[in-house]
Amino acid sequence: MSLIVARAQDNAIGKDNDLLWKIKDDLKLFKSTTAGHVVIHGRKSFESIGRPLPNRSNIIITRNKDYKAKGAFVTNSLEEAIELGHQLEQNGEIFILGGAEIYRQSLDLVDRMYLSEVKSEFPEADAYFPEPNLIGWEQTQCVPYEANEVNEFAFDFCIWEK
């Protein structure tokens, strides 16, 4: 199981249920990495997107037992979401998409992390990625991207594996 996240140097990932930046190349990497796979996200993250992500099996985690999401599966715990994810994704990768609480719960369960490390800090943020303990992890890839007309900030796209 994997997680994918764009985080700033101060671990910021969002404010008011939205991203803090517009980085087109990171969005392309996100789409190409997760396309065709199961994605698990919390209700607030799902609602901030506004729809199920196309070409993926979307699993939403919420405490609300009556919650419905057209075009997505709804579960009431991370464990339930992972179990369903394994049923839907027999041989492929399952991705944790966040938000902050779902990342915190899943950090010790994943064996691969796709980290877009945004080269800035955001003191106004209200959601943060938990600081991972990288002992036992190996960075297997890291590609730098410069700030330009499509990338508001420079970032590194790195893959870490256990």
C-alpha positions in Angstrom: 0.0 0.0 0.0 1.2 3.5 -0.8 0.5 7.1 0.1 0.8 10.1 -2.1 1.1 13.6 -0.8 2.2 17.1 -1.7 3.7 18.8 1.3 5.6 22.0 2.0 8.9 22.2 3.8 6.9 22.9 7.0 4.7 19.8 6.3 1.7 22.0 5.4 -0.7 20.3 3.1 -3.8 22.5 3.1 -5.9 25.3 4.5 -9.7 25.5 4.7 -10.0 22.1 3.0 -8.1 23.2 -0.1 -4.5 23.0 -1.4 -2.1 25.9 -0.8 -0.6 26.0 -4.2 -1.2 25.4 -7.9 1.5 23.2 -9.4 0.4 21.7 -12.8 3.3 19.3 -13.1 2.6 17.8 -9.7 -1.1 17.3 -10.7 0.0 15.5 -13.8 2.3 13.2 -11.7 -0.6 12.6 -9.3 -2.9 11.6 -12.1 -0.5 9.4 -13.9 0.6 7.7 -10.7 -2.9 6.9 -9.3 -4.8 6.3 -12.6 -6.3 2.9 -12.8 -5.9 2.2 -9.0 -7.9 2.2 -5.8 -7.6 5.6 -3.9 -8.6 6.0 -0.3 -9.5 9.4 1.1 -11.2 11.0 4.0 -14.6 12.6 3.6 -13.3 16.2 3.8 -10.6 15.5 1.2 -13.2 13.9 -1.1 -15.6 16.8 -0.7 -12.9 19.3 -1.4 -12.4 17.6 -4.8 -16.1 17.6 -5.3 -16.4 14.3 -7.2 -14.9 10.9 -7.5 -11.5 10.9 -9.3 -12.0 9.5 -12.8 -10.4 6.2 -13.8 -9.9 5.1 -10.2 -11.9 3.2 -7.6 -12.6 5.8 -4.9 -13.1 4.8 -1.3 -14.2 7.4 1.2 -13.7 7.1 4.9 -16.3 8.8 7.2 -17.7 8.4 10.7 -21.1 9.2 9.3 -22.9 5.9 8.8 -25.5 7.4 6.5 -23.0 9.2 4.2 -23.5 8.6 0.5 -21.2 9.5 -2.3 -22.3 8.9 -5.9 -19.6 7.0 -7.8 -17.6 6.1 -4.7 -17.5 3.4 -2.0 -18.1 4.6 1.5 -16.5 3.0 4.6 -16.4 3.9 8.3 -12.8 3.1 9.1 -9.4 3.0 7.6 -9.3 -0.8 8.2 -12.6 -1.3 6.4 -11.3 0.9 3.5 -8.1 -1.1 3.2 -10.0 -4.4 3.2 -12.3 -3.2 0.5 -9.3 -1.8 -1.4 -7.7 -5.2 -1.5 -10.9 -6.7 -2.8 -11.1 -4.2 -5.6 -7.3 -4.0 -6.4 -6.3 -7.7 -6.6 -2.7 -7.1 -7.9 -2.1 -3.4 -8.0 -1.3 -0.5 -5.8 -3.7 1.0 -3.3 -3.2 4.8 -2.6 -3.9 6.8 0.5 -4.8 10.3 -0.6 -5.3 12.0 2.8 -6.3 14.2 4.4 -4.1 14.8 7.5 -5.9 12.4 9.8 -6.0 9.6 7.3 -2.3 10.1 6.6 -1.6 10.0 10.4 -3.5 6.7 10.7 -1.9 5.1 7.7 1.7 6.2 7.9 2.9 3.0 9.6 0.9 0.8 7.2 2.3 1.9 3.9 5.5 0.6 2.3 5.8 3.3 -0.4 5.4 7.0 -0.3 5.2 9.4 -3.2 6.2 12.8 -1.8 6.0 16.0 -3.7 8.1 18.3 -1.6 7.1 21.9 -2.3 10.0 24.3 -1.8 8.1 26.8 0.4 6.5 27.2 3.8 2.9 28.1 4.5 2.4 29.6 8.0 -1.3 30.1 7.2 -1.9 26.3 6.8 -4.3 24.4 9.0 -3.6 20.9 7.9 -0.2 19.2 8.1 1.3 15.9 7.0 2.8 14.0 10.0 6.5 13.9 10.1 7.4 10.4 8.9 10.1 8.3 10.6 12.3 7.5 7.6 14.4 4.9 9.5 14.2 1.8 7.3 13.1 3.8 4.3 15.1 4.3 1.1 14.7 7.1 -1.4 14.5 5.3 -4.7 13.8 8.3 -6.9 13.8 12.1 -6.7 13.2 14.4 -9.6 13.4 18.2 -9.2 10.9 20.5 -10.9 11.5 24.3 -11.2 9.0 27.0 -10.6 7.7 28.4 -13.9 4.6 29.5 -15.6 2.7 26.2 -14.8 4.4 25.5 -11.4 3.8 28.2 -8.8 6.5 26.7 -6.6 9.6 24.5 -7.2 9.2 21.0 -5.9 10.9 17.6 -5.8 8.9 14.5 -6.7 10.4 11.7 -4.5 9.6 8.0 -4.0 10.5 6.4 -0.7 10.2 2.6 -0.2 10.6 0.3 2.8 
